[in-house]
Amino acid sequence: MSCPICQKAADAKYRPFCSRRCADIDLGRWLKGGYVIPGSAQEEDDPARSEDENPPRH
């Protein structure tokens, strides 16, 4: 298996990465939103909406 960041051989300690550096690069990409699962956009919860606009479901 090769490192998905730099293509070097993976190290068992950091698998699937070759080093902590490559693992940190990947984590940074996740945290910055660099990886996105394709699909339709969904509305986010808006705490400003009143209960009249969004009644509770029973």
Secondary structure in CASP SS format (residue, H / E / C, confidence):
PFRMAT SS
TARGET T0000
AUTHOR 0000-0000-0000
METHOD secondary structure of the structure
MODEL  1
M C 1.00
S E 1.00
C C 1.00
P C 1.00
I C 1.00
C C 1.00
Q C 1.00
K C 1.00
A E 1.00
A C 1.00
D C 1.00
A C 1.00
K C 1.00
Y C 1.00
R C 1.00
P C 1.00
F C 1.00
C C 1.00
S C 1.00
R H 1.00
R H 1.00
C H 1.00
A H 1.00
D H 1.00
I H 1.00
D H 1.00
L H 1.00
G H 1.00
R H 1.00
W H 1.00
L H 1.00
K C 1.00
G C 1.00
G C 1.00
Y C 1.00
V C 1.00
I C 1.00
P C 1.00
G C 1.00
S C 1.00
A C 1.00
Q C 1.00
E C 1.00
E C 1.00
D C 1.00
D C 1.00
P C 1.00
A C 1.00
R C 1.00
S C 1.00
E C 1.00
D C 1.00
E C 1.00
N C 1.00
P C 1.00
P C 1.00
R C 1.00
H C 1.00
END
